[in-house]
Amino acid sequence: MKGLFLSVGLFLWISSGHAHVQTHEKNHSQTKVQSCDMVDAYDDHLHERYNAPEPGIEIQGMIDACQQSVLENPNNPYYIYQLAQAYYNHKDYAQAYSYYLKAAQQGYEPAEQSLGKLYRMGRGVAQSDTEAAKWFLKAAKQGDTHAQSDLGGMYYQGRGVVQSYKQALKWTLLAAAQGDSYAQYNVGLIYETGRGVAQSYEKAIEWYQKSAGRPSQILCNCPLD
């Protein structure tokens, strides 16, 4: 279950650490990745310090397949991004950063969001909340759901931007409207705490329900009478 409150009683914003994941079927009897399209980023959404690939997938095979795809399609940001994902899974964050940047410089929004993630965590590059927020904003303006959610969190916490609950709600709502469950939870949190918006347990419960898909009184310290 998603964390709700810090032990000291402060409300806890859920930071997703989103990774863009391609949709495909995998044959787990094969350990050698035959196509760059099979590469995912296996980040744990709640604990960014973890990065474990899916069992049965050989990481070096991911890199080899994507290197070949980039050689065949040197100007295609999708394959450049996929190669970055492969390096990320290999925990070679410096190489991941290099290829994310190449794809992002072509305006490829998943790469922009991923650069923001690396800057936020300080993986493969010096940690910088300012740079993280900058790249999240670039992707968010293009409609990237994960980046919108991430940017909302930066505004909520005042990381790399001037702290603003109103801006946090704006960007988080955009992501929540596209079905991002972490963003939906955080919208509920904003309404529950009344930060940047009129406090409303009713709306908090509504958003917690959307996020969790179960009775929200489990998730919310909200009066039910």
Backbone torsions as a table, in degrees:
resi	resn	phi	psi	omega
1	MET	NA	143.1	-179.4
2	LYS	-63.2	141.8	178.4
3	GLY	-63.8	147.2	-175.2
4	LEU	-115.8	-53.9	-174.3
5	PHE	-133.7	143.6	172.5
6	LEU	-70.5	156.9	-176.0
7	SER	-62.7	-24.1	179.6
8	VAL	-84.6	1.8	175.1
9	GLY	96.6	4.0	178.7
10	LEU	-85.2	147.2	178.3
11	PHE	-72.4	141.4	-173.7
12	LEU	-107.8	119.5	174.6
13	TRP	-80.0	132.5	178.9
14	ILE	-83.9	116.8	175.2
15	SER	-98.2	121.8	-166.8
16	SER	-80.0	-32.0	-171.9
17	GLY	57.3	40.0	-172.3
18	HIS	-55.0	144.5	169.1
19	ALA	-125.2	133.9	175.1
20	HIS	-71.9	130.7	-176.9
21	VAL	-122.8	130.7	178.3
22	GLN	-79.7	148.6	-179.6
23	THR	-95.2	122.5	179.9
24	HIS	-167.8	172.5	175.1
25	GLU	-103.0	146.3	179.6
26	LYS	-118.4	143.4	171.9
27	ASN	-102.3	104.5	-173.0
28	HIS	-76.6	-3.7	173.2
29	SER	-78.6	-14.2	177.8
30	GLN	-101.4	130.1	177.3
31	THR	-96.9	-19.1	-178.7
32	LYS	-92.1	119.6	177.6
33	VAL	-72.9	123.8	-176.7
34	GLN	-95.5	-16.1	-176.3
35	SER	-138.6	139.8	177.8
36	CYS	-65.0	-22.2	178.7
37	ASP	-66.7	-13.5	-177.9
38	MET	-86.1	-0.6	-173.9
39	VAL	-82.6	127.3	172.6
40	ASP	-116.2	167.2	169.8
41	ALA	-108.4	114.7	-172.2
42	TYR	-95.9	62.0	176.7
43	ASP	-85.6	140.7	168.9
44	ASP	-74.2	128.2	-171.9
45	HIS	-70.7	-21.9	-176.4
46	LEU	-103.1	-24.6	-175.3
47	HIS	-126.8	93.9	-171.9
48	GLU	-66.2	-16.8	-179.5
49	ARG	-71.3	-16.4	179.6
50	TYR	-93.2	146.8	176.1
51	ASN	-155.9	92.2	-176.4
52	ALA	-119.2	124.2	178.7
53	PRO	-70.0	161.6	179.0
54	GLU	-67.0	136.4	179.3
55	PRO	-58.9	143.3	176.9
56	GLY	91.2	-4.6	179.3
57	ILE	-108.1	123.4	179.7
58	GLU	-82.9	118.2	-172.7
59	ILE	-64.9	-40.9	-179.7
60	GLN	-61.9	-32.7	176.3
61	GLY	-62.9	-35.4	175.7
62	MET	-60.4	-48.0	-177.2
63	ILE	-63.2	-46.7	-179.0
64	ASP	-59.7	-44.5	-178.3
65	ALA	-63.8	-40.6	-177.7
66	CYS	-76.3	-32.8	174.6
67	GLN	-61.0	-41.0	178.0
68	GLN	-65.0	-41.0	179.9
69	SER	-64.9	-37.8	178.6
70	VAL	-69.0	-37.0	176.3
71	LEU	-61.8	-38.1	-178.8
72	GLU	-80.6	-23.9	-177.8
73	ASN	-135.5	67.1	-169.7
74	PRO	-64.6	-20.3	-177.8
75	ASN	-109.0	11.1	-178.5
76	ASN	-91.3	111.0	-175.9
77	PRO	-64.3	-26.3	179.3
78	TYR	-61.1	-49.4	-178.3
79	TYR	-71.1	-33.1	174.5
80	ILE	-62.3	-42.9	178.0
81	TYR	-63.7	-43.1	179.6
82	GLN	-62.4	-37.3	176.3
83	LEU	-64.4	-39.5	175.6
84	ALA	-60.2	-41.9	178.1
85	GLN	-60.5	-42.1	-179.6
86	ALA	-62.2	-44.3	177.7
87	TYR	-64.8	-36.8	178.1
88	TYR	-60.5	-44.4	178.5
89	ASN	-64.1	-28.7	177.9
90	HIS	-80.4	-2.0	-177.1
91	LYS	62.8	24.0	171.7
92	ASP	-94.4	79.3	-170.3
93	TYR	-71.3	-27.2	177.3
94	ALA	-65.5	-44.3	177.2
95	GLN	-67.6	-39.4	177.6
96	ALA	-58.8	-46.3	178.9
97	TYR	-57.7	-44.6	-177.7
98	SER	-58.6	-44.4	-177.1
99	TYR	-80.9	-32.6	171.8
100	TYR	-58.5	-42.5	-178.3
101	LEU	-63.3	-41.9	179.5
102	LYS	-61.1	-42.6	178.9
103	ALA	-70.3	-39.2	-179.5
104	ALA	-65.6	-33.8	179.3
105	GLN	-66.4	-14.7	173.0
106	GLN	-94.9	7.6	177.9
107	GLY	80.2	19.9	-179.0
108	TYR	-81.2	108.6	-168.0
109	GLU	-63.9	-35.0	175.9
110	PRO	-60.8	-34.1	177.9
111	ALA	-70.9	-36.9	177.1
112	GLU	-61.8	-44.5	178.8
113	GLN	-63.5	-39.7	-179.6
114	SER	-67.7	-36.0	174.6
115	LEU	-61.3	-42.7	176.9
116	GLY	-58.0	-40.7	179.6
117	LYS	-63.1	-43.5	-180.0
118	LEU	-63.9	-42.4	178.4
119	TYR	-65.1	-38.6	-179.3
120	ARG	-63.8	-37.2	-177.1
121	MET	-93.7	-15.9	-175.9
122	GLY	72.3	38.2	178.2
123	ARG	-102.6	117.8	178.0
124	GLY	77.4	0.2	-177.5
125	VAL	-161.1	156.4	178.5
126	ALA	-62.3	133.8	-178.3
127	GLN	-61.0	132.8	179.7
128	SER	-153.9	110.7	176.0
129	ASP	-65.6	-33.2	179.8
130	THR	-63.8	-46.4	178.3
131	GLU	-66.8	-38.3	178.3
132	ALA	-59.2	-48.8	-179.6
133	ALA	-62.9	-37.1	180.0
134	LYS	-61.3	-46.3	-178.0
135	TRP	-73.7	-35.4	174.8
136	PHE	-60.8	-40.3	-179.1
137	LEU	-64.7	-42.4	179.0
138	LYS	-57.5	-47.3	-178.8
139	ALA	-71.5	-38.7	-178.7
140	ALA	-62.2	-38.5	179.4
141	LYS	-65.7	-22.9	177.2
142	GLN	-89.8	3.1	175.6
143	GLY	93.6	11.0	179.7
144	ASP	-68.8	118.2	-174.6
145	THR	-61.7	-46.5	-177.7
146	HIS	-62.8	-41.4	-179.6
147	ALA	-66.2	-38.1	177.3
148	GLN	-61.3	-43.7	178.5
149	SER	-64.5	-44.1	179.6
150	ASP	-62.8	-42.5	-179.2
151	LEU	-65.1	-38.5	175.7
152	GLY	-57.6	-41.1	178.3
153	GLY	-65.6	-36.8	178.8
154	MET	-64.3	-41.7	178.1
155	TYR	-68.3	-38.3	-179.0
156	TYR	-62.2	-40.6	-176.0
157	GLN	-93.5	-9.1	-177.6
158	GLY	68.8	38.1	-179.9
159	ARG	-100.5	112.3	177.4
160	GLY	77.8	-3.1	179.4
161	VAL	-143.0	165.3	173.3
162	VAL	-69.3	125.7	-175.8
163	GLN	-58.3	131.4	-178.3
164	SER	-154.6	112.8	176.7
165	TYR	-67.9	-31.5	179.0
166	LYS	-65.9	-43.5	176.8
167	GLN	-67.5	-36.4	176.9
168	ALA	-59.1	-45.3	179.8
169	LEU	-66.0	-41.6	-179.5
170	LYS	-55.7	-53.5	-175.3
171	TRP	-74.5	-34.0	-179.8
172	THR	-69.7	-37.4	176.3
173	LEU	-62.3	-39.0	179.1
174	LEU	-60.9	-42.8	178.0
175	ALA	-70.3	-40.8	-179.5
176	ALA	-62.2	-37.4	-179.6
177	ALA	-66.0	-21.1	177.9
178	GLN	-93.8	7.1	172.9
179	GLY	94.1	10.5	178.9
180	ASP	-72.0	116.5	-172.9
181	SER	-68.6	-32.6	178.4
182	TYR	-68.5	-40.6	177.1
183	ALA	-64.2	-40.1	178.9
184	GLN	-62.2	-41.8	176.5
185	TYR	-60.2	-44.5	-175.7
186	ASN	-70.0	-30.7	173.3
187	VAL	-63.5	-42.0	175.9
188	GLY	-59.5	-40.6	178.1
189	LEU	-61.5	-41.8	179.6
190	ILE	-62.7	-44.1	180.0
191	TYR	-69.6	-34.8	179.6
192	GLU	-65.7	-39.8	-177.7
193	THR	-87.8	-17.0	-178.6
194	GLY	67.4	34.5	179.8
195	ARG	-96.7	110.2	-179.2
196	GLY	82.3	4.5	-177.8
197	VAL	-157.6	157.7	176.5
198	ALA	-62.0	127.0	-177.7
199	GLN	-61.4	134.4	-178.6
200	SER	-152.3	110.6	175.9
201	TYR	-67.4	-33.8	-179.4
202	GLU	-60.9	-47.0	179.8
203	LYS	-70.3	-35.4	177.1
204	ALA	-59.1	-47.1	179.8
205	ILE	-61.2	-42.6	179.7
206	GLU	-58.0	-44.5	-178.2
207	TRP	-74.8	-35.2	175.6
208	TYR	-63.2	-38.4	177.9
209	GLN	-63.2	-42.9	178.5
210	LYS	-61.7	-40.5	-178.0
211	SER	-69.7	-44.8	-170.5
212	ALA	-94.8	-25.5	-177.4
213	GLY	67.5	29.3	178.7
214	ARG	-153.7	168.0	-176.4
215	PRO	-53.6	124.0	-170.2
216	SER	-77.0	-11.0	176.9
217	GLN	-63.5	-18.7	174.8
218	ILE	-69.6	-31.8	-172.2
219	LEU	-97.3	-17.9	-168.3
220	CYS	-122.1	132.4	172.4
221	ASN	-81.3	56.7	-173.7
222	CYS	-109.2	139.3	173.7
223	PRO	-61.2	136.7	-177.3
224	LEU	-105.0	3.0	179.8
225	ASP	-98.1	NA	NA
